[in-house]
């Protein structure tokens, strides 16, 4: 049995971030589907990860939580020679960590807020919070578009951990709030992300689960056909 196990769900945007990184780093893991709706599975998961979040990497008896920490741990201990998502140069590494953080906080977080609101009973939904989340995504799209001027990838010339974070965050966020046409740099970047083999493979394995995504009506037909669901 592989000592590395990823406890995950194929629909989760946070899990997508790590799945993309695993592919980029050339690492094989055992993938263990996690059903947090099952009381027994949730209780067992909480013994490994007190926050109860996914994904969780276990390396033998060692649990490694939090997506950015998981990716950095994988690069340090398990990546194939020559594979890297965080550069050695300190300032370049800070840029990658910055844009990883910005994607998580300002794209992933408001996207998840919109998802959570749709999962509530209609009478408990919060129009003010969803308006703030949509406005936050619009702001994030604008600063990402500016950052991408003259760049192929969000933190420089090489695909990095920051792109692993941006890909799933933008994929799901754009189902709720499509970016305006003026953000041409962002639109071209998203196409590059979708064409990246690691990203495409991650999306492909999630396709059977898109019918459960609360924002599925906003997904492009190239990724989800409601008539075929």
NULODREN-475426 format. One record per residue (C-alpha): residue number from 1; x, y, z. Coordinates in Angstrom, 1 decimal. Layout:
<node resi="NUM" X="X" Y="Y" Z="Z"/>
...
***
This chain:
<node resi="1" X="0.0" Y="0.0" Z="0.0"/>
<node resi="2" X="1.2" Y="3.5" Z="-0.9"/>
<node resi="3" X="2.2" Y="5.3" Z="2.3"/>
<node resi="4" X="0.8" Y="8.5" Z="0.9"/>
<node resi="5" X="-3.0" Y="8.7" Z="1.1"/>
<node resi="6" X="-5.2" Y="11.7" Z="0.0"/>
<node resi="7" X="-8.5" Y="11.9" Z="1.8"/>
<node resi="8" X="-10.6" Y="13.9" Z="-0.6"/>
<node resi="9" X="-13.8" Y="14.3" Z="-2.7"/>
<node resi="10" X="-13.6" Y="14.8" Z="-6.5"/>
<node resi="11" X="-16.1" Y="17.7" Z="-6.5"/>
<node resi="12" X="-14.2" Y="19.8" Z="-3.9"/>
<node resi="13" X="-12.4" Y="22.9" Z="-5.2"/>
<node resi="14" X="-9.8" Y="22.6" Z="-2.4"/>
<node resi="15" X="-9.2" Y="18.9" Z="-3.3"/>
<node resi="16" X="-8.8" Y="20.0" Z="-7.0"/>
<node resi="17" X="-5.9" Y="22.3" Z="-5.9"/>
<node resi="18" X="-4.0" Y="19.4" Z="-4.4"/>
<node resi="19" X="-4.9" Y="16.9" Z="-7.2"/>
<node resi="20" X="-3.5" Y="19.4" Z="-9.8"/>
<node resi="21" X="-0.3" Y="19.7" Z="-7.7"/>
<node resi="22" X="0.1" Y="15.9" Z="-7.4"/>
<node resi="23" X="0.0" Y="15.6" Z="-11.2"/>
<node resi="24" X="2.4" Y="18.4" Z="-11.7"/>
<node resi="25" X="4.9" Y="17.0" Z="-9.2"/>
<node resi="26" X="4.6" Y="13.5" Z="-10.6"/>
<node resi="27" X="3.5" Y="11.9" Z="-7.3"/>
<node resi="28" X="1.3" Y="8.8" Z="-7.0"/>
<node resi="29" X="-1.0" Y="8.6" Z="-4.0"/>
<node resi="30" X="-3.8" Y="6.4" Z="-2.8"/>
<node resi="31" X="-7.0" Y="8.3" Z="-3.1"/>
<node resi="32" X="-9.6" Y="7.7" Z="-0.4"/>
<node resi="33" X="-13.0" Y="9.1" Z="-1.0"/>
<node resi="34" X="-14.2" Y="11.0" Z="2.1"/>
<node resi="35" X="-17.9" Y="11.3" Z="2.9"/>
<node resi="36" X="-18.1" Y="13.8" Z="5.7"/>
<node resi="37" X="-21.9" Y="13.3" Z="5.8"/>
<node resi="38" X="-21.3" Y="9.9" Z="7.3"/>
<node resi="39" X="-21.0" Y="10.2" Z="11.1"/>
<node resi="40" X="-18.5" Y="7.4" Z="11.4"/>
<node resi="41" X="-16.3" Y="8.7" Z="8.6"/>
<node resi="42" X="-16.5" Y="12.2" Z="10.0"/>
<node resi="43" X="-15.6" Y="11.1" Z="13.5"/>
<node resi="44" X="-12.6" Y="9.1" Z="12.2"/>
<node resi="45" X="-11.5" Y="12.1" Z="10.1"/>
<node resi="46" X="-11.7" Y="14.4" Z="13.1"/>
<node resi="47" X="-9.1" Y="12.3" Z="14.9"/>
<node resi="48" X="-6.7" Y="13.0" Z="12.1"/>
<node resi="49" X="-7.8" Y="16.6" Z="11.3"/>
<node resi="50" X="-9.3" Y="18.6" Z="14.1"/>
<node resi="51" X="-10.9" Y="21.1" Z="11.7"/>
<node resi="52" X="-12.7" Y="18.4" Z="9.9"/>
<node resi="53" X="-11.7" Y="19.9" Z="6.5"/>
<node resi="54" X="-10.6" Y="18.2" Z="3.3"/>
<node resi="55" X="-8.4" Y="17.4" Z="1.6"/>
<node resi="56" X="-6.1" Y="15.7" Z="4.1"/>
<node resi="57" X="-2.8" Y="14.0" Z="3.2"/>
<node resi="58" X="-1.5" Y="11.2" Z="5.4"/>
<node resi="59" X="2.1" Y="10.1" Z="5.0"/>
<node resi="60" X="2.2" Y="6.9" Z="7.0"/>
<node resi="61" X="1.1" Y="8.0" Z="10.5"/>
<node resi="62" X="1.7" Y="11.7" Z="9.8"/>
<node resi="63" X="-1.4" Y="13.8" Z="8.9"/>
<node resi="64" X="-0.7" Y="16.9" Z="6.7"/>
<node resi="65" X="-3.7" Y="19.3" Z="6.5"/>
<node resi="66" X="-4.3" Y="22.5" Z="4.6"/>
<node resi="67" X="-3.8" Y="22.7" Z="0.8"/>
<node resi="68" X="-0.8" Y="25.0" Z="0.6"/>
<node resi="69" X="1.0" Y="23.1" Z="3.4"/>
<node resi="70" X="0.2" Y="19.8" Z="1.6"/>
<node resi="71" X="1.7" Y="21.0" Z="-1.6"/>
<node resi="72" X="4.8" Y="22.4" Z="0.0"/>
<node resi="73" X="5.2" Y="19.1" Z="2.0"/>
<node resi="74" X="4.8" Y="17.0" Z="-1.2"/>
<node resi="75" X="7.4" Y="19.1" Z="-3.0"/>
<node resi="76" X="9.9" Y="18.8" Z="-0.2"/>
<node resi="77" X="9.5" Y="15.1" Z="0.4"/>
<node resi="78" X="8.0" Y="13.3" Z="-2.6"/>
<node resi="79" X="8.3" Y="15.3" Z="-5.9"/>
<node resi="80" X="10.1" Y="13.7" Z="-8.8"/>
<node resi="81" X="13.5" Y="15.2" Z="-9.6"/>
<node resi="82" X="13.2" Y="18.5" Z="-11.4"/>
<node resi="83" X="9.5" Y="19.0" Z="-10.6"/>
<node resi="84" X="8.6" Y="22.1" Z="-8.6"/>
<node resi="85" X="5.7" Y="24.3" Z="-7.8"/>
<node resi="86" X="7.5" Y="26.7" Z="-5.4"/>
<node resi="87" X="10.8" Y="28.1" Z="-6.7"/>
<node resi="88" X="14.0" Y="28.1" Z="-4.7"/>
<node resi="89" X="14.6" Y="31.8" Z="-5.1"/>
<node resi="90" X="13.2" Y="33.5" Z="-1.9"/>
<node resi="91" X="11.5" Y="36.4" Z="-3.6"/>
<node resi="92" X="10.0" Y="34.3" Z="-6.3"/>
<node resi="93" X="8.8" Y="31.9" Z="-3.7"/>
<node resi="94" X="7.1" Y="34.7" Z="-1.8"/>
<node resi="95" X="5.3" Y="35.8" Z="-5.0"/>
<node resi="96" X="4.0" Y="32.3" Z="-5.5"/>
<node resi="97" X="2.8" Y="32.1" Z="-1.9"/>
<node resi="98" X="1.2" Y="35.5" Z="-2.2"/>
<node resi="99" X="-0.8" Y="34.7" Z="-5.2"/>
<node resi="100" X="-1.7" Y="31.3" Z="-3.8"/>
<node resi="101" X="-3.0" Y="33.1" Z="-0.7"/>
<node resi="102" X="-4.9" Y="35.7" Z="-2.8"/>
<node resi="103" X="-6.7" Y="33.0" Z="-4.8"/>
<node resi="104" X="-7.7" Y="31.2" Z="-1.7"/>
<node resi="105" X="-8.9" Y="34.2" Z="0.2"/>
<node resi="106" X="-10.4" Y="36.4" Z="-2.6"/>
<node resi="107" X="-11.7" Y="33.9" Z="-5.2"/>
<node resi="108" X="-12.1" Y="30.5" Z="-3.4"/>
<node resi="109" X="-13.7" Y="32.0" Z="-0.2"/>
<node resi="110" X="-16.4" Y="34.1" Z="-1.9"/>
<node resi="111" X="-17.2" Y="31.3" Z="-4.3"/>
<node resi="112" X="-17.7" Y="28.9" Z="-1.3"/>
<node resi="113" X="-19.9" Y="31.5" Z="0.3"/>
<node resi="114" X="-22.1" Y="31.5" Z="-2.7"/>
<node resi="115" X="-22.2" Y="27.7" Z="-2.7"/>
<node resi="116" X="-23.0" Y="27.6" Z="1.0"/>
<node resi="117" X="-25.9" Y="30.1" Z="0.5"/>
<node resi="118" X="-27.5" Y="27.9" Z="-2.1"/>
<node resi="119" X="-27.3" Y="24.9" Z="0.2"/>
<node resi="120" X="-29.4" Y="26.7" Z="2.8"/>
<node resi="121" X="-33.2" Y="26.6" Z="2.9"/>
<node resi="122" X="-34.6" Y="29.4" Z="0.8"/>
<node resi="123" X="-35.9" Y="31.3" Z="3.8"/>
<node resi="124" X="-32.5" Y="31.3" Z="5.4"/>
<node resi="125" X="-30.5" Y="32.7" Z="2.5"/>
<node resi="126" X="-28.6" Y="36.0" Z="3.0"/>
<node resi="127" X="-28.9" Y="38.4" Z="0.0"/>
<node resi="128" X="-26.5" Y="40.9" Z="1.6"/>
<node resi="129" X="-23.8" Y="38.3" Z="2.1"/>
<node resi="130" X="-24.2" Y="36.9" Z="-1.4"/>
<node resi="131" X="-24.0" Y="40.5" Z="-2.9"/>
<node resi="132" X="-20.8" Y="41.0" Z="-1.0"/>
<node resi="133" X="-19.4" Y="37.7" Z="-2.3"/>
<node resi="134" X="-20.2" Y="38.7" Z="-5.9"/>
<node resi="135" X="-18.7" Y="42.1" Z="-5.4"/>
<node resi="136" X="-15.6" Y="40.5" Z="-3.9"/>
<node resi="137" X="-15.2" Y="38.2" Z="-7.0"/>
<node resi="138" X="-15.5" Y="41.2" Z="-9.3"/>
<node resi="139" X="-12.7" Y="42.9" Z="-7.4"/>
<node resi="140" X="-10.6" Y="39.8" Z="-7.5"/>
<node resi="141" X="-11.1" Y="39.4" Z="-11.3"/>
<node resi="142" X="-9.9" Y="42.9" Z="-11.8"/>
<node resi="143" X="-6.7" Y="42.6" Z="-9.8"/>
<node resi="144" X="-5.9" Y="39.2" Z="-11.3"/>
<node resi="145" X="-6.4" Y="40.6" Z="-14.8"/>
<node resi="146" X="-3.9" Y="43.4" Z="-14.1"/>
<node resi="147" X="-1.4" Y="40.9" Z="-12.6"/>
<node resi="148" X="-1.5" Y="38.8" Z="-15.7"/>
<node resi="149" X="-0.4" Y="41.5" Z="-18.1"/>
<node resi="150" X="2.8" Y="40.2" Z="-19.8"/>
<node resi="151" X="2.6" Y="36.9" Z="-17.9"/>
<node resi="152" X="1.6" Y="33.3" Z="-18.9"/>
<node resi="153" X="1.1" Y="32.2" Z="-15.3"/>
<node resi="154" X="-0.1" Y="34.2" Z="-12.3"/>
<node resi="155" X="3.2" Y="34.4" Z="-10.4"/>
<node resi="156" X="5.6" Y="34.4" Z="-13.3"/>
<node resi="157" X="6.8" Y="32.4" Z="-16.3"/>
<node resi="158" X="6.4" Y="28.9" Z="-14.7"/>
<node resi="159" X="3.2" Y="27.1" Z="-13.6"/>
<node resi="160" X="3.3" Y="27.1" Z="-9.8"/>
<node resi="161" X="1.3" Y="26.5" Z="-6.7"/>
<node resi="162" X="-0.4" Y="29.8" Z="-7.3"/>
<node resi="163" X="-1.9" Y="28.4" Z="-10.5"/>
<node resi="164" X="-2.9" Y="25.2" Z="-8.7"/>
<node resi="165" X="-5.0" Y="27.5" Z="-6.4"/>
<node resi="166" X="-6.3" Y="29.7" Z="-9.1"/>
<node resi="167" X="-7.6" Y="27.0" Z="-11.5"/>
<node resi="168" X="-10.3" Y="25.4" Z="-9.3"/>
<node resi="169" X="-11.2" Y="28.7" Z="-7.6"/>
<node resi="170" X="-11.8" Y="30.5" Z="-10.9"/>
<node resi="171" X="-13.5" Y="27.4" Z="-12.5"/>
<node resi="172" X="-16.2" Y="27.4" Z="-9.9"/>
<node resi="173" X="-16.4" Y="31.1" Z="-9.2"/>
<node resi="174" X="-17.1" Y="31.9" Z="-12.9"/>
<node resi="175" X="-20.1" Y="29.7" Z="-12.7"/>
<node resi="176" X="-21.6" Y="32.2" Z="-10.3"/>
<node resi="177" X="-20.0" Y="35.5" Z="-11.6"/>
<node resi="178" X="-18.7" Y="35.4" Z="-15.2"/>
<node resi="179" X="-15.9" Y="38.0" Z="-15.6"/>
<node resi="180" X="-16.7" Y="40.9" Z="-17.8"/>
<node resi="181" X="-15.4" Y="40.9" Z="-21.4"/>
<node resi="182" X="-12.9" Y="43.7" Z="-20.7"/>
<node resi="183" X="-10.8" Y="41.3" Z="-18.6"/>
<node resi="184" X="-9.1" Y="39.7" Z="-21.6"/>
<node resi="185" X="-6.0" Y="38.8" Z="-19.8"/>
<node resi="186" X="-8.0" Y="36.8" Z="-17.3"/>
<node resi="187" X="-10.0" Y="35.1" Z="-20.0"/>
<node resi="188" X="-6.9" Y="34.0" Z="-21.8"/>
<node resi="189" X="-5.4" Y="32.8" Z="-18.6"/>
<node resi="190" X="-8.4" Y="30.6" Z="-17.7"/>
<node resi="191" X="-8.2" Y="29.0" Z="-21.2"/>
<node resi="192" X="-4.5" Y="28.2" Z="-20.5"/>
<node resi="193" X="-5.5" Y="26.7" Z="-17.2"/>
<node resi="194" X="-8.2" Y="24.6" Z="-18.7"/>
<node resi="195" X="-5.8" Y="23.3" Z="-21.4"/>
<node resi="196" X="-3.2" Y="22.3" Z="-18.8"/>
<node resi="197" X="-3.1" Y="18.5" Z="-18.7"/>
<node resi="198" X="-3.1" Y="18.4" Z="-14.9"/>
<node resi="199" X="-6.2" Y="20.7" Z="-14.7"/>
<node resi="200" X="-8.0" Y="19.0" Z="-17.5"/>
<node resi="201" X="-7.5" Y="15.6" Z="-15.8"/>
<node resi="202" X="-8.8" Y="16.9" Z="-12.5"/>
<node resi="203" X="-11.9" Y="18.4" Z="-14.1"/>
<node resi="204" X="-12.5" Y="15.2" Z="-16.1"/>
<node resi="205" X="-12.6" Y="13.1" Z="-12.9"/>
<node resi="206" X="-15.1" Y="15.5" Z="-11.4"/>
<node resi="207" X="-17.6" Y="15.5" Z="-14.3"/>
<node resi="208" X="-19.8" Y="12.7" Z="-12.8"/>
<node resi="209" X="-20.2" Y="14.9" Z="-9.7"/>
<node resi="210" X="-21.0" Y="18.2" Z="-11.3"/>
<node resi="211" X="-24.7" Y="17.5" Z="-11.1"/>
<node resi="212" X="-24.4" Y="17.9" Z="-7.3"/>
<node resi="213" X="-22.6" Y="21.3" Z="-7.6"/>
<node resi="214" X="-25.2" Y="24.0" Z="-6.5"/>
<node resi="215" X="-23.9" Y="26.4" Z="-9.2"/>
<node resi="216" X="-24.0" Y="23.9" Z="-12.0"/>
<node resi="217" X="-26.4" Y="25.9" Z="-14.1"/>
<node resi="218" X="-23.5" Y="28.4" Z="-14.6"/>
<node resi="219" X="-21.0" Y="25.8" Z="-15.7"/>
<node resi="220" X="-20.0" Y="25.9" Z="-19.4"/>
<node resi="221" X="-21.6" Y="23.2" Z="-21.5"/>
<node resi="222" X="-18.1" Y="22.0" Z="-22.4"/>
<node resi="223" X="-17.8" Y="20.8" Z="-18.9"/>
<node resi="224" X="-21.4" Y="20.0" Z="-17.8"/>
<node resi="225" X="-24.4" Y="19.1" Z="-19.9"/>
<node resi="226" X="-27.6" Y="19.2" Z="-17.7"/>
<node resi="227" X="-29.5" Y="17.2" Z="-20.3"/>
<node resi="228" X="-27.0" Y="14.3" Z="-20.0"/>
<node resi="229" X="-26.8" Y="14.4" Z="-16.2"/>
***
